[in-house]
């Protein structure tokens, strides 16, 4: 209910007056009624005491007509409404009337009173009955002979009349006071109302945007201050609005020219506003987009809850039907005002260039990996071939023993054949000598053969050669398979993957006398992941550790053996971790944030691409990669969390 | 012209009236202690009679109040009261003493006649008047017809000896019935109910009008003969014509609307009528009984 200050003041004054007058009247009435009642009781008591004396004889002799005469004397008084005389048993003898309706009956309202009075020391009992003051008296002779009861009911009419008269007088006073208070309230309200009205008019003008329509006053009181303050407020608002307008124009220009696209949507998800970038991206004009639902250009459902903090990639539809990958960041506009319909602002960043760059970067990293792997492969092959050359030289030395044996054996064989063809040309002794010499040659040949065989078996040269050739074949096979740029997830044994990775780099580990500890979980073997990128990841991590170890050895002249520990641990039913720990140079904990960034390296000769590409790969799989180090020269621990199964339709690499 | 003649005739009549009509007062007697109250009671009747008896020479109706039967009897005898209206017992007493004549019956409060009812408590062993021997009975007051005279007459007629107590100097015998004056019929009933006396006597109308809760606690053991409710007596020596003229006026009141209204105002009287011969005989018997009843 909206009431003007005038009415409020009037009502307040009236309420105050009425409250005061009525309170006073109530108290006065209460006192007056009490006084009158006390007077009545006193009067009744005196009357009864007198009459009771006259009742003794007729009551004793049960002369009803005499009792009636006494009742008549009592009821001749206007203040006495009724009188009843009862016998000792509480039976009505007479009420003084001819009809005497209660004659010889009990008067029920009196029954409890009589019971109370019978045991009371006071022969009078005052009580209220039927809007009258009732007095019941136990009639006794001076010798305390109990004769009966006299019950008198005093009329309250005069009390009521007195009360009524007082109420009328109070009402008259109240009326006068009300009139007076109305006049006073009107006078006061006139004094207050005019400046208030001006203040209200000023406030209304401000509210409706008419800042020129204000009032100033010379009054120095609060109303004057209020009006002047409103005037000042109006000027300030006008100035502020002007500034806001300028700011709005600036903001509008900024909005329009923002590098990223901006979409403003309402609560229903309809587009309220877009900037030029969005127009450019969607190939649609602003007026074509405004009012359209957001999903007309971003088909992927974005719920209201999402709007509070979106930070992910979406597809932006263009007018030509094309799709653009965009990064959308949103901010939900929390407002309690119903005036604005803005629900959220979406900042749309075109990811095309970034994706292209990332792909190029990934490709470069991949190429680098391939190059490294190639180098590693060639190195391994070289090592194998060197071993094979050594083995071949050993074989050659062994075979050198038998170098002269063929000629000797051929010479002895020819002599033996000649002697056999011409037995006369030689004596038996000569033939025997020849045979003995031939036997010696054969024995030596046999011994040489035995020696060659023994040496060959002892050195395992042939096996090594065979293994080396097989090794080269394997390395080439791994290198070939790992060189494919795009590889889909496949089922493979984690153990075989680790073995293959180590075999690619084992030679270098041996070179630097780096111990390796492999702890593969027996519960974990078969995974469905892109195998080759995973090998590259492992190569990166192991190579990184290896370089960190050599770095530490070179810088600190710490010639203690380094170690690399590879551990696999299942994580729940869907994930597992590969942990690569080393005793290398480590890094300072505060640099952990930048360790996966492109170009960062702790090593003097690192490229900084290895860990970055590893992190990208892991993230693409929906995994995580973390690095820990207790500090410089404290080693490093790389933990890779990966799913057991690559996400569907995810192209990795 | 005729208007002037009428005025002339009226003036002549007015001049002649004092010489033609012999003005006389009719004095109505009543026994009462309150003069003003009694005069007020009779006022409608006297006003009525002053008009209707004027043609018979009574232009003034007076009320003569005495406070005793003897006084009234004396006034009747000496001609100070012409007409006396009261219940049968006072009327009989006055008649006994002044030889007045009871002519009319007044239906006071609409009642033509009444009789006495002698009653006891319902649980009382008393069932007949004879059972009252040696018992106590309450009468109202010594002038009461139904609540004293008729009852006492009945006791005497049955051979019982009513003795007032206290104060009576008669010797109590086996036939004695001790009686007390209660002062009012209500007291009589109250006394009987509270065993202050064994029996009481009131008129039949009052007994019938008792509340059921009271009547149910009482038992009627005897009804007396009926008597007129009120009697109009004329003084001795009053001419029969005058008695007849006054009686006619009183009897005619019930057929006159004004008269009906006056009767109603005069203690709700229904009418006046002549006392029948049978009733006259009954009254005469009672008159004889008066001699046997020692006045209090």
Interface residues (C-beta under 8 A of the other chain):
Chain A: X62 X63 X64 X65 X66 X68 X87 X93 X94 X100 X103 X104 X105
Chain B: X182 X183 X184 X186 X187 X189 X190 X191 X193 X194 X196 X211 X213 X214 X217
